[in-house]
């Protein structure tokens, strides 16, 4: 799971991160039975949007992909339509612990 996280960060964001910790699991029904999503917190080490790759970035018909930055220390996340809703609720209820886990707060 962690290797997939680092690969997806590189492809989707052009990002490198360190110290990933799985913090949340979400399951939902699927055609195959149950789908499980794994969510991590990590410390962002580098971000280069020009390094993003994948078909969504090379095919203009798929639209644009702009990054939104959300400061967990404020109320910005409240207005974000984050899915699944349970993840948003988890982050809002645990934001200080997540910041500590990511190494941004001592």
C-alpha positions as CSV (number, residue, x, y, z in Angstrom):
1,X,0.0,0.0,0.0
2,X,2.7,2.4,0.9
3,X,4.6,1.9,-2.4
4,X,1.3,2.6,-4.2
5,X,0.9,5.8,-2.2
6,X,4.4,7.1,-3.2
7,X,3.8,6.1,-6.9
8,X,0.5,7.9,-7.0
9,X,1.8,11.0,-5.3
10,X,4.5,11.2,-8.0
11,X,2.1,10.5,-10.9
12,X,-0.8,12.7,-9.8
13,X,0.9,15.5,-8.0
14,X,4.6,15.4,-9.1
15,X,5.2,15.0,-5.3
16,X,7.6,13.2,-3.1
17,X,6.7,12.5,0.5
18,X,8.2,10.9,3.5
19,X,7.2,9.1,6.7
20,X,3.8,7.9,5.5
21,X,1.5,6.4,8.1
22,X,-1.8,4.7,7.4
23,X,-4.4,6.5,9.5
24,X,-7.8,5.6,8.1
25,X,-9.6,2.8,6.3
26,X,-13.0,3.1,4.6
27,X,-15.0,0.2,3.2
28,X,-18.0,0.2,1.0
29,X,-20.0,-2.3,-1.1
30,X,-18.7,-3.0,-4.6
31,X,-19.5,-5.4,-7.4
32,X,-16.7,-7.6,-6.2
33,X,-18.0,-7.6,-2.6
34,X,-16.3,-4.9,-0.5
35,X,-14.0,-2.1,-1.7
36,X,-11.4,-0.9,0.9
37,X,-9.7,2.5,0.6
38,X,-6.5,3.1,2.6
39,X,-5.7,6.7,3.6
40,X,-2.3,7.9,4.8
41,X,-0.8,11.0,6.3
42,X,2.7,11.9,5.1
43,X,5.1,14.8,5.1
44,X,5.4,16.5,1.7
45,X,9.1,16.8,0.8
46,X,8.8,18.1,-2.8
47,X,6.1,19.2,-5.2
48,X,6.6,19.8,-8.9
49,X,3.4,20.0,-10.9
50,X,5.3,19.9,-14.1
51,X,6.5,16.4,-13.2
52,X,2.9,15.0,-13.1
53,X,2.4,12.1,-15.6
54,X,-0.3,9.8,-16.8
55,X,-3.0,9.8,-19.4
56,X,-5.1,12.5,-17.7
57,X,-2.3,15.0,-18.1
58,X,-1.4,14.2,-21.8
59,X,-5.0,14.2,-23.1
60,X,-6.5,17.7,-23.2
61,X,-10.0,16.3,-23.7
62,X,-9.9,15.0,-20.1
63,X,-10.0,18.6,-18.7
64,X,-7.7,20.4,-16.3
65,X,-6.4,19.2,-13.0
66,X,-5.6,22.1,-10.6
67,X,-4.3,21.5,-7.2
68,X,-6.2,22.8,-4.2
69,X,-4.2,23.5,-1.0
70,X,-6.1,23.3,2.2
71,X,-4.6,24.4,5.6
72,X,-5.7,22.0,8.3
73,X,-5.1,24.6,10.9
74,X,-8.0,26.7,9.7
75,X,-11.5,26.1,8.6
76,X,-10.8,25.7,4.9
77,X,-11.6,22.0,4.8
78,X,-15.2,22.6,6.0
79,X,-16.1,24.0,2.6
80,X,-14.4,21.2,0.6
81,X,-16.6,18.5,-0.9
82,X,-14.3,15.7,0.2
83,X,-15.3,12.1,-0.4
84,X,-15.9,9.9,1.4
85,X,-17.7,12.1,3.9
86,X,-16.4,9.9,6.7
87,X,-12.8,10.8,5.7
88,X,-13.6,14.5,6.0
89,X,-15.2,14.0,9.4
90,X,-12.2,12.0,10.6
91,X,-9.8,14.7,9.5
92,X,-11.8,17.4,11.1
93,X,-12.0,15.5,14.4
94,X,-8.3,14.5,14.4
95,X,-6.5,17.3,12.6
96,X,-4.1,18.1,15.4
97,X,-3.1,14.4,15.8
98,X,-2.7,14.1,12.0
99,X,-0.4,17.2,11.9
100,X,1.7,15.6,14.8
101,X,1.8,12.3,12.9
102,X,3.0,14.0,9.8
103,X,5.8,15.7,11.8
104,X,4.5,19.3,11.3
105,X,3.7,19.9,15.0
106,X,5.9,18.9,17.9
